[in-house]
Amino acid sequence: MTYDKQKELYQQAAEKAGIELKGKTMPYTSANGHMFSQLNKDGQIGIRFSKEIQEKLLKELKTTTFKSYGAELKGYVLMPATICKDTKKLTIYLKEGLKFVMSLDPK
C-alpha cells in the first residue's frame, strides 16, 4: 500500500474516532500530553496500548512492535495491513489507544 493511501485510511479512522490527526510531515495522534499513534515514514501505523493489550495484540494479530526512524517505540504495536485497510477496526484500536493514554498522568 502506498504512503498516501495509508495516510488517507489513518485520517479516516481518526476522524471516525473523533480524534484529531496532528503533524504535517509525520501524522500522529496525542491526548493528555501523550502521543498514542503514528504513521511512520515507511507508511506503517503504530498504536500505543497498555502492556496487557499490547501483549494480547502481538499474539492475536501476529505482528511486532512498532518502529519509527529505526527506533522501537515502547508500548506501540505495528498494525498489520489487514487492520489498516479496515478503517472500522483501525478506529476501534485508535479508541483503545486513546483510552490508555487518558489513564496516564497528564504531561
N, C-alpha and C positions, 0 to 999 in steps of 0.2 A: 504494500500500500504506500502511496506517495506521502510525503510530509504534509503537503497541503490538504489531502483528503483526511489524514489522521487529525490534523488541526481542526478541520471542519466538524468531524464527528465528536471531538473533545469539546468544542464550543457548544454543539447541540446538546450534548449530555449535561454540561454545566448549566446551560440555560434551563433545561427541563428540571434540574435540581434546584433552581433558584439561586445559583452560585455565580458570582462574578468572576470571569476569567481575567487575570491580570498579566502584565508583561507584554511588551511589544515584540521583542526578539525571542524570548523564551516563555511561552504561555505557562501560567501556573495558577493555582488557587490557594488562598490562605484565609484564615479566620482566627480570631483570638490571638493574633500575633504569630501564628504558626502556619508555615506552608504545609499543604497536605496532598497536593497533586502537582504533576508537572509533565509537560511534553518536552522531551529532550531533543537535541539536535539530530538524532537518528530517527526521529518520528515515533518514539516509543512513549507510552504513557505509564507513569508510575503513580501509585496512590499509597498514602501512609495510613497504616492501621495500628490498632492495639497489638501487642505481642501475640495474644491468643488468636485474633482474627488473621494476623499475618501468617502464623504457623499453619492454620487451617487452610488458608487460600493457597499457600505454596504447594501443599499436597493435592488439594482438590483440583486446582487449575493446572497442575503440573507445570509450574512456572518457576521463576527465580526472583531474587531480589532485584531491585531497580538500580541502574547506574546512569549517571549523568556526567558527562565530561570525564569519564574514566573513574569516577569515584562512586562507591556504593552508598546510597542514601539509606541511612539506618531507619528501619521500620517501614520501608516502602516495598511494594510488590509490583513487579512488572506485569502489566495487564496483557494477556495474550491477544493476538489479532482477532480471535473469535469473539472476545468480550468487547473489544474496541469497535467492531463492526455493528454490534448490537447496542445502540445508544440507550435502550431501556435498561439493560443490565449494567452498562457503564454508569448510568445515572444512579442506580442503586448503590454501587460501590463508591461513587463520589459522596453520596449522602452518608455512608458509613464512615468514610474518611473525615468528613466534616464533624460527625458525631464524636469521633475520637478526639480531634483537636479541641473541640469545645469542652471536653472533660479535663483538659490540661489547664494548669495555671496560666493566666494571660501573660504575654510578654510585653 
